[in-house]
């Protein structure tokens, strides 16, 4: 039996069971008896806990990360470092790791990849703004919740874990995602996290990391040297804009990557709004500046050969041979002649002088007539050409009857952008079929046939092959397929299909969430198959009750009955009775999503003193004094708010300029008063205590 199960750490956390094991720590499910809630506790293994320097850094980093508060970051509640155990207390997540999700799902489509990546980037943006770099972004450290949201964990702890730079088997899980500067043991900053995030995106959308090898050292060397295959080489369905975002984030030099998570998020948002967008990124490589290549850019064989030799993409225009223009005048000699015999030229000039005036007039008339005939012929030919061009372009015909040639699609691989590529037609799908000739995903039939002429905008029906029919039929992977298309595929194979609808935050409305039987299960002829189809995200709302003034346990029960599960409960200094709720982050009677985070502060109770609170209030006069305390340093101006903990009343507000670290305020009160500090509505601290002069 594990040495910690059943133990009570810090007289507060009861260890219940193991929920995960890593190279340096074990994660347990535990119960906090003080707040009566379930938590996750990560306990360092003994071999690392014996290192005093390691323990010190572990504790310091944990305290720093505990200051982070973001929906996409796992909340750290407590950090403890003692002889009995060194552990971090975190919120307990009901979900699976992104790595487990990827192993279960396989290759993710671009929408899911973007959905997860944007949330990870938002969490990184928050941490980086607080000066904390993760240094170990990988799918194992990202949790996927049931509602489709993600939370990044182990923030800052990676910095402690990286005390040893030796790349061993234990490091293999992380080395696939480390930045080149980490692999070389150099300086790391926020751009290192963006590199790792881009590698995670690469793996999500291709099904494999960009670099792999037999040892951790071999993988690290590949990160240092670069040269990963373009994602579109592994998955041709990747949109060009998303591929550019991934490859910019994976640039070898930090200066070529995004400068911040916010900048990367901005491009992700632009791509989300317009999936056809392409960015004008420039990337420094081999002392030459080139545009990062986009997906689907066709190149000639000559271009490919030139690029293989020089590393530079060469346009076809620059590789064409120059030929002399037709009809150019022959070269003349220095005397100005065209190279004829001088005697013949002299004879011609003599004959010209001997011509009679009548002959000269006759020749002149002939030249005029010839010129007129040439001009008339040219006008006629031009008119005929204009007529024919107008005829074929539909200028003399009704535009609605314009004919276009049907492309040859049989044998091509079907892809999502086929409709955009052949915009002159409406692409329609016939039920998929098994076929021994055409591989899975190839177009095996089309109507009308390729090469025929049809009206622009006509329907073009295609049938996509499912490959050779297996001897034993198995359930196809229909996840994220359009429900009507999935139903058609199953009915064509002779199965009875039943639709079940479910809400989903991950899959769009009308897309298949899962099937019963599941993907890969053996099927019998005429079997019933259930398709679970997304109805989109379901939002359940309730009115927020007023719990301020209630006893904490009663307030928790009330919120639980209403469906509010995402509670963050924190203790605070106050003169109110012990365990009384003194603050709620959501105002009463406001209609909110039941999954929204609600912060509750409860009183630790008044300190026992010789004179009671009533005596202080009646005997001590009000005093106004200047108070100086530290505030967060930020790059932009923000509004500071000061609340009195005992009454939760706003007593002071002030705009703090960018770069300021301290403020001086005039406060009025009596006795000892504690305050809470907020910045732009975000809770910062609640331990500001002011002693007023009793006079």
C-alpha positions as CSV (number, residue, x, y, z in Angstrom):
1,X,0.0,0.0,0.0
2,X,1.2,3.5,-0.8
3,X,2.9,5.3,2.2
4,X,0.7,8.4,1.8
5,X,-2.8,6.9,1.4
6,X,-4.8,7.5,4.5
7,X,-2.4,10.1,5.9
8,X,-3.4,13.6,6.9
9,X,-1.0,16.2,5.6
10,X,-0.7,19.5,7.5
11,X,-3.6,18.4,9.7
12,X,-5.8,19.3,6.8
13,X,-5.5,17.2,3.6
14,X,-6.6,13.5,3.8
15,X,-4.9,11.4,1.0
16,X,-7.6,9.2,-0.6
17,X,-6.1,7.5,-3.7
18,X,-3.5,7.8,-6.5
19,X,-4.7,9.4,-9.7
20,X,-1.5,9.8,-11.7
21,X,2.3,9.2,-11.6
22,X,5.0,11.2,-13.3
23,X,8.8,11.0,-13.5
24,X,9.3,13.3,-10.4
25,X,6.0,13.3,-8.5
26,X,2.9,11.3,-7.7
27,X,-0.6,12.9,-7.9
28,X,-3.2,12.0,-5.3
29,X,-6.9,12.7,-4.8
30,X,-7.4,14.2,-1.4
31,X,-10.0,15.9,0.8
32,X,-9.5,19.3,2.4
33,X,-11.1,19.0,5.8
34,X,-11.0,22.7,6.4
35,X,-13.1,23.7,3.3
36,X,-14.7,20.2,2.8
37,X,-13.7,19.9,-0.8
38,X,-11.9,17.4,-3.0
39,X,-8.4,18.5,-4.3
40,X,-5.5,17.1,-6.2
41,X,-2.1,16.9,-4.4
42,X,1.2,16.5,-6.2
43,X,3.9,15.0,-3.8
44,X,7.5,15.0,-4.8
45,X,9.2,11.6,-4.9
46,X,11.7,10.9,-2.2
47,X,14.8,11.1,-4.4
48,X,14.0,14.7,-5.3
49,X,12.7,15.7,-1.9
50,X,16.1,14.9,-0.3
51,X,17.7,17.7,-2.3
52,X,17.5,20.9,-0.2
53,X,18.1,23.3,-3.1
54,X,15.4,21.4,-5.1
55,X,12.9,21.7,-2.2
56,X,13.6,25.5,-1.8
57,X,13.1,26.2,-5.5
58,X,10.0,23.9,-5.6
59,X,8.4,25.9,-2.7
60,X,9.3,29.3,-4.2
61,X,8.0,28.5,-7.7
62,X,4.8,27.0,-6.2
63,X,4.1,30.2,-4.3
64,X,4.6,32.3,-7.4
65,X,2.2,30.1,-9.5
66,X,-0.4,30.2,-6.7
67,X,-0.9,33.9,-7.6
68,X,-2.1,33.0,-11.1
69,X,-5.9,33.0,-11.6
70,X,-7.2,32.2,-15.1
71,X,-10.0,29.9,-16.5
72,X,-7.4,28.1,-18.6
73,X,-4.9,27.4,-15.8
74,X,-5.2,24.8,-13.1
75,X,-5.6,26.8,-9.8
76,X,-2.9,26.1,-7.2
77,X,-4.3,26.4,-3.7
78,X,-1.4,25.7,-1.4
79,X,2.3,24.8,-1.3
80,X,4.0,23.0,1.6
81,X,7.6,21.9,2.1
82,X,8.4,20.0,5.2
83,X,10.2,16.9,6.4
84,X,7.1,14.7,6.1
85,X,6.2,15.6,2.5
86,X,6.8,18.3,-0.2
87,X,3.6,18.9,-2.1
88,X,1.4,21.3,-4.1
89,X,-2.4,21.4,-3.6
90,X,-4.4,22.1,-6.8
91,X,-7.9,22.1,-8.0
92,X,-9.2,18.6,-8.9
93,X,-10.0,18.4,-12.6
94,X,-12.8,16.1,-13.9
95,X,-11.4,15.2,-17.3
96,X,-8.5,13.7,-19.2
97,X,-5.1,14.9,-20.4
98,X,-4.9,16.3,-24.0
99,X,-2.4,13.4,-24.7
100,X,-5.0,10.9,-23.7
101,X,-7.6,12.7,-25.9
102,X,-5.2,12.7,-28.9
103,X,-4.5,9.0,-28.5
104,X,-8.2,8.3,-28.3
105,X,-9.2,10.6,-31.2
106,X,-6.2,10.3,-33.5
107,X,-5.7,13.2,-35.9
108,X,-7.7,16.2,-34.8
109,X,-9.4,18.4,-37.4
110,X,-8.3,22.0,-37.7
111,X,-11.3,23.4,-35.8
112,X,-10.6,21.3,-32.8
113,X,-6.8,22.1,-33.0
114,X,-7.6,25.8,-33.1
115,X,-10.2,25.4,-30.2
116,X,-7.6,23.8,-27.9
117,X,-4.6,25.9,-29.0
118,X,-6.4,29.3,-28.4
119,X,-7.3,28.3,-24.8
120,X,-3.7,27.2,-24.1
121,X,-2.4,30.5,-25.6
122,X,-4.8,32.5,-23.4
123,X,-3.4,30.7,-20.3
124,X,0.1,31.4,-21.4
125,X,-0.7,35.0,-22.1
126,X,-1.9,35.4,-18.5
127,X,1.1,33.6,-17.0
128,X,3.6,35.5,-19.2
129,X,2.1,38.8,-18.1
130,X,2.9,37.8,-14.5
131,X,6.5,37.0,-15.4
132,X,6.0,33.2,-15.3
133,X,7.3,30.9,-18.1
134,X,6.0,27.4,-18.1
135,X,9.0,25.7,-19.9
136,X,7.3,22.3,-20.2
137,X,4.2,22.8,-22.4
138,X,3.2,19.4,-23.7
139,X,-0.1,17.5,-24.2
140,X,0.5,15.6,-20.9
141,X,0.3,19.0,-19.0
142,X,-3.0,20.1,-20.6
143,X,-6.3,18.8,-19.1
144,X,-9.5,18.6,-21.3
145,X,-12.7,19.0,-19.4
146,X,-16.0,17.5,-20.3
147,X,-17.4,20.8,-21.5
148,X,-14.6,21.1,-24.1
149,X,-12.5,23.7,-22.2
150,X,-8.8,23.1,-21.3
151,X,-6.6,23.9,-18.4
152,X,-2.8,24.1,-18.3
153,X,-1.1,22.6,-15.3
154,X,2.4,22.5,-13.7
155,X,3.0,26.2,-14.4
156,X,6.4,27.2,-13.2
157,X,7.1,23.8,-11.7
158,X,8.9,22.9,-14.9
159,X,11.6,25.4,-14.0
160,X,12.3,23.5,-10.8
161,X,12.2,20.1,-12.7
162,X,14.8,21.3,-15.2
163,X,17.5,21.7,-12.5
164,X,19.2,18.7,-14.3
165,X,19.8,19.2,-18.0
166,X,20.7,15.6,-18.6
167,X,18.4,14.1,-21.3
168,X,17.4,10.7,-20.0
169,X,14.5,8.3,-20.6
170,X,12.4,10.3,-18.1
171,X,12.9,13.4,-20.3
172,X,11.7,11.7,-23.4
173,X,8.0,12.7,-22.8
174,X,9.1,16.4,-22.8
175,X,12.0,16.4,-25.3
176,X,9.5,16.1,-28.2
177,X,8.2,19.6,-27.3
178,X,11.2,21.5,-26.0
179,X,12.5,24.6,-27.9
180,X,15.9,24.6,-29.6
181,X,17.3,27.0,-26.9
182,X,16.1,24.6,-24.2
183,X,17.8,21.6,-26.0
184,X,21.1,23.6,-26.0
185,X,20.7,24.6,-22.4
186,X,20.4,28.3,-23.3
187,X,18.2,31.2,-22.2
188,X,14.5,30.6,-22.3
189,X,11.6,33.1,-22.3
190,X,8.0,33.3,-23.2
191,X,8.9,32.5,-26.9
192,X,10.1,29.1,-25.7
193,X,6.5,28.3,-24.6
194,X,5.2,29.5,-27.9
195,X,7.5,27.0,-29.7
196,X,6.3,24.2,-27.6
197,X,2.6,25.2,-28.2
198,X,3.3,25.2,-31.9
199,X,4.8,21.6,-31.6
200,X,1.6,20.5,-29.8
201,X,-0.5,22.0,-32.6
202,X,1.6,20.2,-35.1
203,X,1.0,16.9,-33.4
204,X,-2.7,17.6,-32.9
205,X,-3.3,18.2,-36.6
206,X,-0.9,15.6,-38.1
207,X,-1.1,12.8,-35.5
208,X,2.7,12.8,-34.8
209,X,5.3,15.2,-33.4
210,X,7.6,16.9,-35.9
211,X,10.7,15.1,-34.6
212,X,11.2,11.6,-33.3
213,X,14.1,9.3,-32.6
214,X,15.4,6.3,-30.6
215,X,16.7,8.5,-27.8
216,X,16.0,11.8,-26.1
217,X,19.4,13.1,-27.3
218,X,18.5,12.3,-31.0
219,X,15.2,14.1,-30.7
220,X,16.9,17.2,-29.1
221,X,19.5,17.4,-31.9
222,X,16.7,17.4,-34.4
223,X,15.0,20.4,-32.6
224,X,18.4,22.2,-32.7
225,X,18.9,21.5,-36.4
226,X,15.3,22.0,-37.6
227,X,14.0,20.8,-40.9
228,X,10.6,19.2,-39.8
229,X,8.3,18.3,-42.7
230,X,5.6,20.7,-43.4
231,X,2.3,19.6,-41.7
232,X,0.5,19.6,-45.0
233,X,2.9,16.9,-46.2
234,X,1.4,14.6,-43.5
235,X,-2.2,15.9,-43.7
236,X,-3.1,17.7,-47.0
237,X,-6.4,19.0,-45.4
238,X,-4.6,21.6,-43.3
239,X,-5.6,25.2,-44.2
240,X,-2.7,27.3,-45.3
241,X,-3.1,30.0,-42.7
242,X,-3.1,27.6,-39.8
243,X,0.0,25.9,-41.2
244,X,1.7,29.3,-41.4
245,X,0.9,30.0,-37.7
246,X,2.3,26.6,-36.7
247,X,5.5,27.0,-38.6
248,X,6.1,30.6,-37.5
249,X,5.8,29.5,-33.9
250,X,8.3,26.7,-34.6
251,X,11.0,28.9,-36.1
252,X,14.5,27.9,-34.9
253,X,15.4,31.5,-33.9
254,X,13.3,33.0,-31.1
255,X,13.4,36.4,-32.9
256,X,11.5,34.8,-35.9
257,X,8.7,33.5,-33.7
258,X,5.7,35.4,-32.3
259,X,6.9,38.0,-29.8
260,X,4.1,37.2,-27.4
261,X,1.1,34.9,-26.9
262,X,-1.2,37.8,-27.5
263,X,0.3,38.3,-31.0
264,X,-0.1,34.6,-31.7
265,X,-3.7,34.8,-30.5
266,X,-4.4,37.7,-32.8
267,X,-3.4,35.7,-35.8
268,X,-5.4,32.7,-34.5
269,X,-8.5,34.9,-34.2
270,X,-8.0,36.3,-37.7
271,X,-7.7,32.7,-39.1
272,X,-10.8,31.6,-37.1
273,X,-12.8,34.4,-38.7
274,X,-11.5,33.7,-42.2
275,X,-10.1,30.1,-42.6
276,X,-9.0,31.0,-46.2
277,X,-6.6,33.7,-45.0
278,X,-2.9,33.6,-45.8
279,X,-0.3,35.6,-43.8
280,X,2.6,37.6,-45.2
281,X,5.2,36.1,-42.8
282,X,8.9,36.6,-43.6
283,X,11.4,34.1,-42.2
284,X,15.2,34.5,-42.0
285,X,17.0,31.5,-43.3
286,X,20.5,31.0,-44.8
287,X,21.1,34.8,-44.7
288,X,18.3,35.3,-47.1
289,X,14.7,36.5,-46.4
290,X,12.0,34.3,-47.9
291,X,8.3,34.0,-47.6
292,X,7.2,30.9,-45.6
293,X,5.6,28.6,-48.2
294,X,1.9,28.1,-48.2
295,X,-0.2,25.0,-48.7
296,X,-0.9,23.8,-52.2
297,X,1.5,26.1,-54.0
298,X,2.1,24.3,-57.3
299,X,5.7,24.3,-58.6
300,X,7.2,23.1,-61.8
301,X,9.9,20.4,-61.9
302,X,12.4,23.1,-62.8
303,X,11.5,25.1,-59.8
304,X,11.8,22.1,-57.5
305,X,15.3,21.3,-58.9
306,X,16.4,24.8,-58.5
307,X,15.2,24.9,-54.9
308,X,16.9,21.6,-54.1
309,X,20.3,23.1,-55.3
310,X,20.1,26.6,-53.9
311,X,17.5,26.4,-51.1
312,X,15.6,29.3,-52.8
313,X,12.4,29.0,-54.6
314,X,12.7,30.1,-58.3
315,X,9.8,31.3,-60.3
316,X,9.1,29.7,-63.7
317,X,9.3,33.2,-65.4
318,X,13.0,33.5,-64.3
319,X,13.8,30.1,-65.8
320,X,12.4,30.5,-69.3
321,X,15.0,30.7,-72.2
322,X,15.1,34.0,-74.0
323,X,14.6,33.7,-77.8
324,X,15.0,36.4,-80.5
325,X,11.8,38.2,-81.3
326,X,10.3,37.2,-84.6
327,X,10.3,39.8,-87.4
328,X,13.4,41.7,-86.1
329,X,15.3,43.7,-88.7
330,X,18.5,42.2,-90.1
331,X,21.8,43.6,-88.8
332,X,23.2,46.4,-90.8
333,X,26.8,47.1,-91.7
334,X,28.8,50.2,-90.6
335,X,27.8,51.9,-93.8
336,X,24.1,51.6,-93.1
337,X,23.4,49.0,-95.8
338,X,21.8,45.6,-95.2
339,X,24.8,43.6,-96.4
340,X,24.0,43.6,-100.2
341,X,26.6,43.7,-103.1
342,X,27.7,47.3,-103.7
343,X,27.6,46.9,-107.5
344,X,24.0,45.6,-107.5
345,X,23.0,48.5,-105.2
346,X,24.6,51.0,-107.6
347,X,22.7,49.4,-110.6
348,X,19.4,49.6,-108.7
349,X,19.9,53.4,-108.0
350,X,20.7,54.1,-111.7
351,X,17.5,52.3,-112.8
352,X,15.5,54.3,-110.3
353,X,16.8,57.6,-111.7
354,X,15.9,56.5,-115.2
355,X,12.1,55.8,-114.5
356,X,9.7,58.1,-116.4
357,X,7.2,60.3,-114.5
358,X,4.3,58.1,-115.7
359,X,6.0,55.0,-114.2
360,X,6.5,56.8,-110.9
361,X,2.8,57.8,-110.8
362,X,1.7,54.2,-111.7
363,X,3.9,52.8,-108.8
364,X,2.5,55.4,-106.4
365,X,-1.1,54.4,-107.3
366,X,-0.3,50.8,-106.8
367,X,1.2,51.5,-103.4
368,X,-1.9,53.4,-102.3
369,X,-4.2,50.6,-103.5
370,X,-2.2,48.0,-101.8
371,X,-2.2,50.0,-98.5
372,X,-6.0,50.4,-98.7
373,X,-6.5,46.7,-99.3
374,X,-4.2,45.8,-96.3
375,X,-6.1,48.3,-94.1
376,X,-9.5,47.0,-95.1
377,X,-8.4,43.4,-94.6
378,X,-7.0,44.2,-91.2
379,X,-10.3,45.9,-90.2
380,X,-12.3,42.9,-91.4
381,X,-10.1,40.4,-89.6
382,X,-10.3,42.4,-86.4
383,X,-14.1,42.6,-86.6
384,X,-14.3,38.9,-87.1
385,X,-12.0,38.2,-84.1
386,X,-14.0,40.6,-81.9
387,X,-17.2,38.9,-82.9
388,X,-15.8,35.4,-82.2
389,X,-14.4,36.4,-78.8
390,X,-17.7,38.0,-77.9
391,X,-19.5,34.9,-79.0
392,X,-17.4,32.5,-77.0
393,X,-17.4,34.7,-73.9
394,X,-21.2,34.9,-73.9
395,X,-21.4,38.6,-74.8
396,X,-24.0,37.7,-77.6
397,X,-25.5,34.8,-75.6
398,X,-27.4,34.7,-72.4
399,X,-24.9,34.5,-69.4
400,X,-27.2,32.0,-67.7
401,X,-26.5,29.5,-70.6
402,X,-22.7,29.8,-70.2
403,X,-21.1,26.4,-70.7
404,X,-18.1,25.1,-68.7
405,X,-16.0,22.0,-69.0
406,X,-16.5,19.3,-66.3
407,X,-13.1,18.4,-64.6
408,X,-11.8,14.9,-64.4
409,X,-12.2,14.0,-60.7
410,X,-12.1,10.2,-60.9
411,X,-9.0,8.9,-59.2
412,X,-8.3,12.2,-57.3
413,X,-8.1,12.2,-53.4
414,X,-11.2,13.9,-51.9
415,X,-10.4,16.8,-49.7
416,X,-12.5,19.5,-47.8
417,X,-11.5,22.3,-50.2
418,X,-12.8,20.5,-53.3
419,X,-15.9,22.8,-53.4
420,X,-13.8,25.9,-53.3
421,X,-11.4,24.6,-56.0
422,X,-14.3,23.9,-58.4
423,X,-16.5,26.8,-57.7
424,X,-18.2,26.6,-61.1
425,X,-20.1,23.5,-59.9
426,X,-22.2,22.5,-56.9
427,X,-20.4,19.4,-55.5
428,X,-22.9,16.8,-54.3
429,X,-22.1,13.4,-52.6
430,X,-23.5,10.0,-53.5
431,X,-23.3,7.4,-50.8
432,X,-19.8,6.0,-50.3
433,X,-19.1,2.5,-51.6
434,X,-16.5,-0.2,-51.2
435,X,-14.3,-0.7,-54.2
436,X,-11.3,-3.0,-55.1
437,X,-9.8,-0.6,-57.6
438,X,-9.9,2.8,-55.9
439,X,-8.2,3.4,-52.5
440,X,-10.1,4.8,-49.5
441,X,-10.8,8.5,-50.0
442,X,-10.4,8.4,-53.8
443,X,-13.2,9.6,-56.0
444,X,-14.4,6.5,-57.9
445,X,-17.4,7.9,-59.8
446,X,-18.6,11.3,-61.1
447,X,-21.7,12.5,-62.9
448,X,-21.5,14.3,-65.5
449,X,-18.3,12.7,-66.9
450,X,-15.1,14.7,-67.1
451,X,-14.6,16.6,-70.3
452,X,-18.3,17.2,-71.0
453,X,-19.8,20.6,-71.3
454,X,-22.5,21.7,-68.8
455,X,-24.1,25.0,-67.7
456,X,-22.1,26.9,-65.0
457,X,-23.5,26.2,-61.5
458,X,-24.7,22.6,-62.4
459,X,-24.6,19.8,-59.9
460,X,-21.6,17.6,-60.0
461,X,-22.2,14.3,-58.2
462,X,-19.2,12.3,-56.8
463,X,-18.9,8.9,-55.1
464,X,-16.0,8.5,-52.7
465,X,-14.4,5.0,-52.3
466,X,-14.2,3.4,-48.9
467,X,-11.5,1.1,-50.2
468,X,-11.6,-2.7,-50.3
469,X,-14.5,-4.2,-48.4
470,X,-13.1,-5.9,-45.3
471,X,-13.9,-9.6,-44.8
472,X,-15.5,-8.7,-41.5
473,X,-17.3,-5.4,-41.5
474,X,-16.2,-3.0,-38.8
475,X,-17.6,0.3,-37.6
476,X,-16.1,3.3,-39.5
477,X,-14.8,6.4,-37.7
478,X,-17.6,8.8,-38.3
479,X,-16.7,11.3,-35.5
480,X,-17.1,14.9,-36.6
481,X,-18.7,13.9,-39.8
482,X,-21.9,15.6,-40.9
483,X,-24.8,13.7,-39.4
484,X,-26.7,13.4,-42.7
485,X,-23.6,12.1,-44.5
486,X,-22.9,9.6,-41.8
487,X,-26.4,8.3,-41.8
488,X,-26.3,7.9,-45.6
489,X,-23.1,5.9,-45.4
490,X,-24.5,3.5,-42.8
491,X,-27.8,3.0,-44.6
492,X,-26.0,2.3,-47.8
493,X,-24.2,-0.5,-46.0
494,X,-27.6,-1.9,-44.8
495,X,-27.6,-0.8,-41.2
496,X,-30.5,0.6,-39.3
497,X,-29.6,4.1,-38.1
498,X,-31.0,5.9,-35.0
499,X,-30.2,9.5,-34.2
500,X,-29.6,10.7,-30.6
501,X,-28.9,14.4,-29.9
502,X,-26.5,15.7,-27.2
503,X,-25.1,19.1,-26.3
504,X,-21.4,19.6,-27.0
505,X,-18.9,22.4,-26.5
506,X,-16.3,20.8,-28.9
507,X,-18.4,19.7,-31.9
508,X,-20.5,22.0,-34.0
509,X,-24.2,21.5,-34.3
510,X,-25.1,18.7,-36.7
511,X,-21.7,16.9,-36.4
512,X,-21.3,13.3,-35.0
513,X,-20.0,13.2,-31.4
514,X,-19.7,9.4,-31.1
515,X,-21.3,6.2,-32.3
516,X,-22.6,3.1,-30.7
517,X,-21.0,0.6,-31.6
518,X,-17.8,2.6,-31.4
519,X,-15.2,3.0,-34.1
520,X,-13.5,-0.4,-35.0
521,X,-16.2,-2.6,-33.5
522,X,-17.3,-5.6,-35.5
523,X,-20.8,-5.3,-37.1
524,X,-23.3,-7.8,-38.4
525,X,-25.6,-7.4,-41.4
526,X,-28.7,-5.3,-40.6
527,X,-27.4,-4.2,-37.1
528,X,-28.7,-1.1,-35.4
529,X,-26.3,1.8,-35.1
530,X,-26.8,4.9,-32.9
531,X,-25.4,8.2,-34.0
532,X,-25.0,10.8,-31.2
533,X,-25.2,14.2,-32.9
534,X,-24.2,17.6,-31.4
535,X,-26.8,20.2,-30.8
536,X,-24.1,22.8,-30.0
537,X,-23.1,24.0,-26.5
538,X,-25.8,23.9,-23.8
539,X,-25.8,26.8,-21.4
540,X,-27.7,26.4,-18.2
541,X,-28.3,29.6,-16.3
542,X,-29.5,30.4,-12.8
543,X,-29.9,33.5,-10.7
544,X,-27.0,34.1,-8.3
545,X,-28.3,34.2,-4.7
546,X,-27.1,36.6,-2.0
547,X,-24.9,34.4,0.3
548,X,-23.0,37.3,2.0
549,X,-23.7,37.0,5.7
550,X,-24.5,33.3,5.6
551,X,-22.5,30.6,7.3
552,X,-20.1,29.1,4.8
553,X,-21.5,25.5,4.9
554,X,-25.0,26.8,4.4
555,X,-23.9,29.0,1.5
556,X,-22.2,26.0,-0.2
557,X,-25.3,23.8,0.1
558,X,-27.5,26.6,-1.4
559,X,-25.1,27.1,-4.4
560,X,-24.8,23.3,-4.9
561,X,-28.6,22.9,-5.0
562,X,-28.8,25.6,-7.7
563,X,-26.2,23.8,-9.8
564,X,-23.2,26.1,-9.2
565,X,-20.2,23.7,-9.0
566,X,-17.3,25.9,-10.0
567,X,-16.6,27.5,-6.6
568,X,-13.3,29.0,-5.4
569,X,-13.5,29.4,-1.6
570,X,-10.9,31.5,0.2
571,X,-10.4,32.6,3.8
572,X,-9.9,36.2,4.6
573,X,-9.1,38.3,7.7
574,X,-12.3,40.0,9.0
575,X,-13.9,41.2,12.2
576,X,-17.1,39.3,11.2
577,X,-17.9,36.0,12.9
578,X,-15.8,33.0,12.0
579,X,-16.9,31.1,8.8
580,X,-19.3,33.9,7.8
581,X,-19.4,34.7,4.1
582,X,-18.1,38.3,3.6
583,X,-17.8,38.5,-0.2
584,X,-19.1,37.0,-3.4
585,X,-17.6,37.7,-6.8
586,X,-21.0,37.7,-8.6
587,X,-23.6,40.2,-7.6
588,X,-27.0,38.8,-6.3
589,X,-29.9,38.2,-8.7
590,X,-27.6,38.2,-11.8
591,X,-28.4,35.5,-14.3
592,X,-25.2,33.5,-15.1
593,X,-24.0,30.2,-16.5
594,X,-23.9,27.6,-13.8
595,X,-20.4,26.6,-14.9
596,X,-19.1,30.2,-14.3
597,X,-16.4,30.5,-11.5
598,X,-17.7,32.0,-8.3
599,X,-15.3,33.3,-5.7
600,X,-16.4,33.2,-2.1
601,X,-14.5,34.8,0.8
602,X,-15.3,33.7,4.4
603,X,-14.2,35.3,7.7
604,X,-11.3,33.8,9.7
605,X,-13.0,35.5,12.7
606,X,-11.8,38.4,14.9
607,X,-8.6,38.1,16.8
608,X,-9.0,37.8,20.6
609,X,-8.0,41.1,22.3
610,X,-8.5,42.6,25.7
611,X,-10.9,45.3,24.4
612,X,-13.9,44.3,22.3
613,X,-14.7,45.7,18.8
614,X,-17.5,47.7,20.4
615,X,-15.1,49.3,22.9
616,X,-12.8,50.4,20.1
617,X,-15.6,51.8,18.0
618,X,-17.0,53.9,20.9
619,X,-13.8,55.0,22.6
620,X,-11.5,55.5,19.6
621,X,-12.0,58.6,17.5
622,X,-11.8,58.4,13.7
623,X,-8.3,59.1,12.4
624,X,-7.1,60.0,8.9
625,X,-3.5,58.9,8.1
626,X,-1.4,58.4,4.9
627,X,-0.8,54.7,4.1
628,X,1.9,53.4,1.6
629,X,1.7,49.9,0.2
630,X,2.9,47.9,-2.8
631,X,0.7,47.5,-5.9
632,X,1.2,45.3,-9.1
633,X,3.5,46.8,-11.7
634,X,1.9,46.7,-15.1
635,X,2.7,48.0,-18.6
636,X,-0.5,50.0,-18.9
637,X,-2.6,52.2,-16.5
638,X,-5.2,50.5,-14.4
639,X,-7.8,51.3,-11.7
640,X,-6.9,50.2,-8.2
641,X,-9.8,49.6,-5.7
642,X,-9.5,49.2,-2.0
643,X,-12.2,47.3,0.0
644,X,-12.5,47.1,3.8
645,X,-12.6,43.4,4.6
646,X,-15.0,43.7,7.6
647,X,-17.7,45.4,5.6
648,X,-16.7,44.7,2.0
649,X,-17.3,48.4,1.3
650,X,-15.3,50.2,-1.4
651,X,-13.3,52.8,0.6
652,X,-10.8,54.1,-2.0
653,X,-10.2,54.0,-5.8
654,X,-7.3,55.5,-7.8
655,X,-5.8,55.2,-11.3
656,X,-2.3,53.7,-11.1
657,X,0.1,54.7,-13.8
658,X,2.1,52.2,-15.9
659,X,5.3,51.1,-14.1
660,X,4.3,52.3,-10.6
661,X,5.0,49.9,-7.8
662,X,3.7,51.8,-4.7
663,X,0.9,54.2,-4.0
664,X,0.1,56.5,-1.1
665,X,-3.5,56.9,0.0
666,X,-5.3,58.8,2.7
667,X,-7.4,56.4,4.8
668,X,-9.8,57.1,7.7
669,X,-10.6,54.6,10.5
670,X,-10.0,53.6,14.0
671,X,-8.1,50.7,15.6
672,X,-6.7,48.0,13.3
673,X,-8.4,47.6,9.9
674,X,-7.6,45.1,7.1
675,X,-8.2,45.8,3.4
676,X,-8.4,43.9,0.1
677,X,-6.8,45.2,-3.1
678,X,-8.3,44.8,-6.6
679,X,-6.8,45.9,-10.0
680,X,-9.4,46.5,-12.8
681,X,-11.8,44.2,-10.8
682,X,-9.2,41.4,-10.4
683,X,-8.5,40.3,-6.8
684,X,-4.8,40.9,-5.9
685,X,-4.4,40.5,-2.2
686,X,-6.4,40.8,1.1
687,X,-3.6,41.2,3.7
688,X,-3.2,45.0,3.8
689,X,-3.4,46.0,7.5
690,X,-3.4,49.6,8.7
691,X,-2.9,50.6,12.3
692,X,-4.7,53.9,13.1
693,X,-3.4,56.2,15.8
694,X,-5.5,55.9,18.9
695,X,-4.5,59.4,20.0
